[in-house]
């Protein structure tokens, strides 16, 4: 049995980014059931950083993280992100929602500006406007397209540079408390540590149940993305990330000249290797055709991933009230990548009882907002 200080279960962006920081203080290992990190959720995201998702806590964590994405990596490693504008579009009945989003975005991104109906076609020429389409929008030039693989690999490097380890193909088969320690079994080896970081994503409640810890009633939701070809002769490379304010879809250009589109579906699912279904694929294509002048002739690629939410749609970071040494890092929903630097700071401080980080204090983020104890109430 290998003895260390911290066991992190799950090598998605939440677990890896936290482990990279925690490993600077103590002996840390990350256990991942799959052959590579980020297999189920982090690697299947459209990975865009913007303020059009989540609640106020998510927005503040995003603001902290955005400053880190803007900083170039050292050496020859690819950047974590590149600047790409975000464009939020509203129909007539969504004017009030657009107003609220504008206020939120301007508080964190002061260069954002409102877009009148007659300007919409200048930004995305294929969008329908007027009575049959969109009547206004919000344009944020200071948003970022994230590179999920670069983010995952940067955290793997930081983990290893700090002396930690990522062990793939290591599904957890058993967890038990022995005195003040936890023992975690895998097919290849058993590990003993003072603390467990439960960053298992859609499987986080299952891990808690295995450890005889009260689950949080997390909900995995499936989301589907399709890759489509724009009409011949249309260059989409300069288009922004474009998202409806209310129900609808989002789309953004891909490097190969294609568009990625998502119907923003939220289908409850068991933890699994999520696969797209034909109905949702058709919905994505239909929504794009309803909102634009494009006809979808062919879908080049399609995939699904799981986004896991706590009951109040806020992320969770903190020790379980009923299990000393069992730390929750879960419920990052569809905003896990864009909030991961801020969440990793919080997880480091809370799990190791360190001073609350200045960036979190500056954004008025209180540890109780993240605590799993809030869900027990």
N, C-alpha and C positions, 0 to 999 in steps of 0.2 A: 504494500500500500504506500502510495506517495503522499507525503505530508507537506502542506504548504499553507499560505495565509488565506488566499481568496480563490474560489472556483467561480468562474463565470459560465453560465449555461446559455449557449446561443451566440453564434457569430454573425448575427445581422449587424447593421450599423449601430444599434443601441449598445449591444454587448461589446463589440470591438472598440468603439470609441471610449466607453467607460473603462474597459480593461486597459487600454493604452495609457490612461492617466493613473489608474490604480496601481499598475505595475511599477510605476516610478517610486512607489512607497513600500511595496511588499511583494513577496513571491506569488505570482498570479498565473493561472492557466485558464484558457478558454476551451470549453468542450463544445464541439459542433457535430450534430448527427449526420450532416451531409458531407460530401466530398470537398466542398468549397464554401467559403463564407458568402452570406447574403443570398442564399439559393432561393428562398421562398418569397420574400417580400422586398428586401433592400435592392436586390438585383433585378426586380421586375417593375420598378417604379419609373414613371416619366421624369422623376428627379428634377423638379423645378422649385425654386425658392421664391415665394411670393406671399402677400398678406391676404390673399383671397380665400384662405382656408383656415379653419379652426377658430377657437375663441380667443379672448384677450391674453390668456396665459401663453397660448401657442404663438400669438403675434409677438409677444415680448421675447420669447425664446428664439424666434426667428430673427428678430432684430439683432440679438447678441451673436447668433451664428453667422449672419450675413457678413458681418465685419471680418470674420475669419475666412469665409470663402473668398473674399476680395484680396486676401494676402497670398502672394505667390509662394509655392513650395520651394524649398531649398533643393539644389542639385538639378538633375536632368529629369525629374519626375513630372508627369503631366499635371496641369493645374486641376484643382478640385472643382472649379467652376469657370464659366465664361459669362460675361454680361449678355443678357438678352432681355429685351423689354417684355413686360407683361401688359396685356390689353384685356380689360374686362368690359363686356358688352351687355347692354340691358334693353329689354323690350319695354313697352309703355307702362305695363303694370309693375315693373321692377324699378321704377325711378327711386322710390324710397330706399330700397335695398342698395342701389347704387350710391345714394347719398351717404348711407352708413359706411359702406366700404371705402368711399372716398375719404371720409373723416379718419377712419382707421389707418389707411395707407399713408395719408399725408403726415400723420403723427410720427411715422417711422421713415418715410421716403418723401422728403419735401419737394423733390423735383417732379413728382407725379402731377398730372394735370387732367382736367375733365375734357372730354371729347364731345363735340356737338354732332348731331346726326349727319350733317353734310361733310364732316371730316372722316367719318368711319371708312368710306371707300378708299380714301387716300392711304390708310394704314393696312387694311386687308381688303383688296378690291373685290373679292368674291362674296362678301357678306351682303345679305339682303338688308335694306333699310326701309324706314317708314312703317306704314300700317302692317305690312307683312313681315317686318323684320325688326331691326334694332333702331333705337331712337337716341342713344347716347352711350357714352363709355368713359372709362378711366384708363389712362395710359401712364404706366410706370416705367421709365427708362432704366431704373436702377434695380432691376431684378436679375436673377441668375439661373442659368441652366447648369444643373449639377451633373457631375460625372460620378455615378454611383460606384463604378469599379475603381476609379482613382481614389475615392474616399475610403472604400473598404481596404484597399491595398496600403494606403498611407497609414491607416490605423494598425494594420498587421505589422508594418515596418516599425512603427513606434512601440508596439507591444514587445516585439522581439528585441529592439534596441535597449529596452528597459529591463530585459532579462526574462520577460514572460514568454508564454508559449501558446500557440493555437494548435489544438489536436483535433483533426477532422476525422470523419467516419467513426465518431464516438458517441452513439446515442446513449442517453442516460437510462439505465435499467432499474435503478433503485436508489433511494435517498433515505437516510435515517439519521436521527440525532443521537449522538453518544456523548453524554456529559455536556460540555460546552462546545463541542465540535460537531461538524456534519460529515458524514461519509457518503460519497457519491460513487455508485458503481457504474461501470461501462463494460462492454464485452471484453475489452482488452486489459483494463486496469481499474483499480479502485483508488479514490482520492479522499484525503481527509483535510479539512480546513476549518478555520474559525468562522468563516462567512461564505455564504452562497449568494451570488448575484443572479437572480432569476430574470434573464433577458431572452427567454425562449419564444417571444413573439406570440403567435397564435396558440402555441403549446404551453404558455406560461401558467394557465390554470391547471393543466394536466401535471406540470412539474410540481406545483404546490400540493395538489392532491397526493402525488406520490410521496411527498415529504410530510404528509399529515398536517399541512398548513391550510387554513381556510382560504378558498379561492376568492377572486375578486369579481367573478361574473363578467369576465372579459368576453367581447363579441367579435369574432373574426368576420369580416365582410369581404366578399370577392369583388374585384374590380378588373375590368377588361380593357385592353388597348388594341387597336388595329393600326396597321401601317398601310397607307394608300398612296396611289400616284396622283398628283395634281393633273389638271387638264394640260394637254400638249401646249407648249409655248409659254406656260406660266412658271416663273421663277419664284419659289417660295422661300428661298434661303434667307431673305431679310424680313420675313414675317415675324411678328412677336408671338410669344405664347398667348393664345387667345382663349378666353374662358367666359362662358355665360355667367351672369351674376346669380341667377336662380337655377332652376332645373334646366338641364340641357346637356352641354358637352364642353370639352376643351380640345384644342388641337395646337400643335406646334411643329415647326419644321425639323426634320431629321437630316443628318449630314449627307445622306445619299440622295438628296433631292426629293425625298418622300415627306409625307405628313403623317404624324402620329395623331390619332383621334381616340377619345374616350367618352363614353356616354355617362360617365360619373355614376355608374351602377354601384349599388351597395346591397349585394345579395348575401344574407346570412349563410355561413358555411361552417362545417366542422373543420378543425385543423387538418390540412391536407395539402397535397401537391396540386394546387388549383389549376384547372383547365378551362378555357373559354367554351361557352355553349353557343350554338348557332343563333338562338334567339337574341342574345346580347350582342353578338357580332352584327346581326342585321339591324338592331336598334342603333348601334354606333353609326353605321353607314347612313341610316335613315335620318338621324338627327343632323348630320353634316349636310345632307342634301336639303333638308327643310330650312336650314339657316343660311345656306349659301346658294350660289348659282352652279355649283359643281355637281356632276353626276359621277357616282362611284362605280367605275367599270370593273375594277379588280381590287381585291384585298391581298396585298403581298405577304403579310405576316400578321399573326394575332397571338396574344397571350393573356394570361390572367395572373393575378397575385392576390394575396390576402393582406388586409389592413385591419389591425386589431384595436378596438376601442374599449376604454373603461366606460362604465355606465354614464358618467358625466362628461365624457368626450375630452377629458384632460389627461395628460400623461401622468404616470405614477413613478415615483422614486422615493424609496424609504423602506425601513425595516418593518416587517410584519408585526403587528401588535401582539400576536399570539405565538411568535416563534423567534426568539432571540437569535441573531446571526443570519436570518433568512431575509434577504433584501430584494424587494420588488423593483424591477426596471422594465416597465411594460406599458401598454396602452398608447403607443405613439401613433396609432392610426395611419393616416396618409401623410403625416407631417414628420415622420421619423428622421428622414435624411436632412431636411431643412432645419430641424431643431437639434440635431445630434451634438454639435459642439457645446451648446448651452446645457443640454441634458447630461452630457458627460461631466461637465464641471459640477453640476449638482450631485450626480451619483458619486463622484470622487469625494466631495466634501461630506455628504451625508453618510456614506458607508464607512469612512475612516474618521469621522468626528473631527473634521478640519474646520477652519474658519470659513464662513459663507463667502463665496467668491465675489469680488467687487463688481464684475459685470452683472451678476444676478441682483446684487443690492441696488445697483444703479437703475435697473429696470423694475424695481419694487417687486421682485419675485420673492415670496416668502416660502420657506420649506414646507409649511403646512399646506400650501396649494398643491404640492406634489405628493404629500404623504398618503400612503394607503389607508391610514386611519380615517381619513375623511369618508371613505366608501363604507366603512363599518358603521358610521352614523346613519 
